[in-house]
């Protein structure tokens, strides 16, 4: 997908930050940066590594905040990396720039805070503060409570999911303020 990044379904509204279309707290950008830095990762098409980005950290964080809060952020191209699969196929991965990973993390933090309250209590995938070990612990407990088990694996989910439904769900979450 290409195009500018915005919170789907969130219309620009009066901001606490004068002259800005979107109210994105600077502290949120700093929190996103801490996550990006701790995840490390390779540089994108611009060749800028985490260490390079940190050399002018204040200016780089401000630039991302300013563009996102004004609605003018536009993601750069993504570096393509081909990874061989065990079955002989190839998996193509996209490696975004450090700045774009920062912008993506800001959006993810906003969406996560809005979406988390509507997730099912028994859901453990890609949830903050929940992981595989937590899911296994619940499974162990439930094995003593029930005589049956359902084992599911949604193979190639993101290759087959109806994206119009995903976009509508994200839009609904974005409208929650």
C-alpha positions as CSV (number, residue, x, y, z in Angstrom):
1,X,0.0,0.0,0.0
2,X,1.2,3.5,-0.7
3,X,0.0,6.9,0.3
4,X,0.1,9.1,3.3
5,X,-0.3,7.6,6.7
6,X,-3.2,8.7,8.9
7,X,-5.5,7.3,11.5
8,X,-8.2,5.8,9.3
9,X,-11.6,7.3,10.1
10,X,-10.2,10.1,12.3
11,X,-11.0,13.4,10.9
12,X,-8.8,16.3,11.7
13,X,-10.2,18.1,14.8
14,X,-9.3,21.0,16.9
15,X,-6.0,20.3,18.6
16,X,-4.6,21.1,22.0
17,X,-1.5,21.9,20.0
18,X,-2.1,25.2,18.1
19,X,-2.1,24.9,14.4
20,X,-1.9,21.1,14.3
21,X,-4.6,18.9,12.7
22,X,-3.9,15.9,15.0
23,X,-3.3,16.0,18.7
24,X,-0.2,13.8,19.1
25,X,1.5,14.3,22.4
26,X,5.3,14.7,22.1
27,X,5.6,12.2,25.0
28,X,3.9,9.6,22.8
29,X,6.6,10.1,20.2
30,X,9.3,9.7,22.9
31,X,7.6,6.5,24.1
32,X,7.5,5.1,20.5
33,X,11.2,6.0,20.1
34,X,12.1,4.0,23.2
35,X,10.3,1.0,21.8
36,X,11.9,1.4,18.3
37,X,15.4,1.8,19.9
38,X,14.9,-1.3,22.1
39,X,13.8,-3.4,19.2
40,X,17.0,-2.4,17.3
41,X,16.6,-3.6,13.7
42,X,18.2,-2.9,10.3
43,X,18.3,0.4,8.4
44,X,15.8,1.0,5.6
45,X,16.3,2.4,2.1
46,X,17.9,5.5,3.5
47,X,20.7,3.6,5.2
48,X,20.1,5.4,8.5
49,X,20.7,3.1,11.5
50,X,19.4,3.6,15.0
51,X,22.7,5.0,16.0
52,X,22.6,7.5,13.1
53,X,19.1,8.6,14.0
54,X,20.2,9.2,17.6
55,X,23.0,11.6,16.6
56,X,20.3,14.3,16.0
57,X,17.6,12.7,18.1
58,X,15.7,15.9,19.2
59,X,15.5,17.2,15.6
60,X,14.5,13.7,14.2
61,X,11.8,13.2,16.9
62,X,10.5,16.7,16.3
63,X,10.4,16.2,12.5
64,X,8.3,13.0,12.9
65,X,6.0,14.6,15.5
66,X,5.5,17.8,13.4
67,X,4.7,15.9,10.2
68,X,2.3,13.5,11.9
69,X,0.5,16.1,14.0
70,X,0.1,18.4,10.9
71,X,-1.1,15.5,8.8
72,X,1.7,15.8,6.3
73,X,3.7,12.6,7.1
74,X,4.3,10.5,4.1
75,X,6.2,7.2,4.5
76,X,9.3,6.6,2.4
77,X,9.9,3.5,0.3
78,X,10.6,0.2,2.1
79,X,13.8,-1.8,1.6
80,X,12.9,-5.2,0.2
81,X,14.7,-8.3,1.6
82,X,14.3,-11.8,0.2
83,X,14.5,-14.6,2.8
84,X,14.6,-18.2,1.6
85,X,11.9,-20.5,3.1
86,X,12.7,-24.1,4.1
87,X,10.3,-25.4,1.4
88,X,12.4,-23.6,-1.3
89,X,10.1,-20.6,-1.7
90,X,11.0,-17.0,-0.9
91,X,9.5,-14.7,1.7
92,X,9.8,-11.1,0.9
93,X,10.1,-8.8,3.9
94,X,9.9,-5.0,3.9
95,X,12.3,-3.1,6.1
96,X,11.1,0.4,6.8
97,X,13.4,3.3,7.7
98,X,14.0,4.0,11.4
99,X,11.9,7.2,11.1
100,X,9.0,5.2,9.5
101,X,9.2,2.6,12.2
102,X,8.9,5.4,14.7
103,X,5.8,6.8,13.0
104,X,4.3,3.3,12.7
105,X,4.9,2.8,16.4
106,X,3.2,6.1,17.3
107,X,0.1,4.9,15.3
108,X,0.3,1.4,16.9
109,X,0.3,2.9,20.4
110,X,-2.8,5.1,19.6
111,X,-4.6,2.1,18.0
112,X,-3.6,-0.3,20.8
113,X,-5.0,2.0,23.5
114,X,-8.3,2.4,21.7
115,X,-8.6,-1.3,20.6
116,X,-7.5,-3.1,23.7
117,X,-10.7,-2.6,25.7
118,X,-12.8,-4.3,23.0
119,X,-10.6,-7.5,22.7
120,X,-11.9,-10.7,24.0
121,X,-10.4,-11.6,27.5
122,X,-9.3,-15.0,26.1
123,X,-7.3,-13.5,23.3
124,X,-3.5,-13.6,23.7
125,X,-2.0,-12.9,20.2
126,X,-0.3,-9.5,19.8
127,X,-1.6,-8.1,23.1
128,X,0.3,-5.9,25.5
129,X,1.2,-7.7,28.6
130,X,0.1,-11.1,27.2
131,X,2.1,-13.8,25.5
132,X,2.4,-17.4,24.6
133,X,3.4,-18.4,28.2
134,X,0.2,-16.7,29.5
135,X,-1.9,-18.6,26.9
136,X,-0.3,-21.9,27.8
137,X,-1.0,-21.3,31.5
138,X,-4.7,-20.6,30.8
139,X,-4.8,-23.7,28.6
140,X,-3.4,-25.9,31.4
141,X,-6.0,-24.5,33.8
142,X,-8.8,-25.1,31.3
143,X,-7.7,-28.6,30.6
144,X,-8.8,-29.5,34.1
145,X,-12.1,-27.7,33.7
146,X,-13.2,-29.2,30.3
147,X,-13.0,-32.5,28.5
148,X,-12.4,-31.1,25.1
149,X,-9.9,-28.9,23.2
150,X,-10.1,-26.9,20.0
151,X,-6.8,-26.4,18.2
152,X,-6.8,-23.9,15.4
153,X,-4.2,-22.3,13.2
154,X,-5.3,-19.8,10.7
155,X,-2.8,-20.5,7.9
156,X,-1.9,-17.6,5.6
157,X,-4.5,-15.4,7.4
158,X,-3.1,-12.1,6.2
159,X,-3.0,-13.4,2.6
160,X,-6.7,-14.2,2.6
161,X,-8.3,-11.8,5.1
162,X,-11.0,-9.5,3.6
163,X,-9.1,-6.1,3.9
164,X,-12.3,-4.1,3.6
165,X,-13.5,-5.6,6.8
166,X,-10.1,-5.0,8.5
167,X,-10.3,-1.4,7.4
168,X,-13.8,-1.0,8.7
169,X,-12.8,-2.5,12.1
170,X,-9.8,-0.1,12.3
171,X,-12.1,2.8,11.3
172,X,-14.5,1.9,14.1
173,X,-11.6,1.7,16.7
174,X,-10.3,5.1,15.5
175,X,-13.7,6.7,16.1
176,X,-13.5,5.7,19.7
177,X,-11.9,8.6,21.6
